[in-house]
Amino acid sequence: MKAFVAALAAIAIVSTGAWFALGHAGFSAAERGTGENVRLD
């Protein structure tokens, strides 16, 4: 049971860190969907 709880905690930490890192690096949907190369047709 301790291993399962540790795995859940690790998943939460890694996914939260990835979310912040990718958002900071410019991979959010808002930043990827805007710009001068976006078609509006």
Backbone torsions as a table, in degrees:
resi	resn	phi	psi	omega
1	MET	NA	-34.7	178.8
2	LYS	-65.2	-36.6	179.5
3	ALA	-67.0	-37.7	179.1
4	PHE	-65.7	-44.6	178.7
5	VAL	-65.6	-38.8	177.8
6	ALA	-65.3	-38.3	177.9
7	ALA	-65.9	-41.0	177.4
8	LEU	-63.5	-41.4	178.0
9	ALA	-64.6	-40.7	179.1
10	ALA	-64.8	-41.2	177.9
11	ILE	-62.1	-43.4	179.9
12	ALA	-63.5	-42.2	-178.6
13	ILE	-68.3	-45.3	-178.6
14	VAL	-66.1	-43.7	-178.1
15	SER	-68.1	-38.1	177.2
16	THR	-66.5	-43.1	177.7
17	GLY	-63.1	-40.8	178.5
18	ALA	-66.0	-38.8	179.4
19	TRP	-61.8	-47.3	178.6
20	PHE	-66.6	-42.2	-177.4
21	ALA	-65.9	-44.6	-179.9
22	LEU	-69.4	-36.0	175.6
23	GLY	-64.7	-39.3	179.5
24	HIS	-71.7	-30.3	-178.4
25	ALA	-81.3	-7.0	177.1
26	GLY	96.4	21.4	-179.8
27	PHE	-102.0	19.1	178.0
28	SER	-77.3	158.8	-178.4
29	ALA	-64.4	-35.2	179.7
30	ALA	-66.2	-39.6	-179.1
31	GLU	-79.0	-31.3	179.6
32	ARG	-76.9	-25.4	-176.8
33	GLY	-95.1	5.8	178.0
34	THR	-124.9	155.3	178.9
35	GLY	141.6	-178.5	-175.8
36	GLU	-78.7	-15.7	-177.3
37	ASN	-99.0	16.7	-177.9
38	VAL	-94.1	128.0	178.3
39	ARG	-79.8	137.4	178.8
40	LEU	-113.0	15.1	-178.8
41	ASP	-73.9	NA	NA
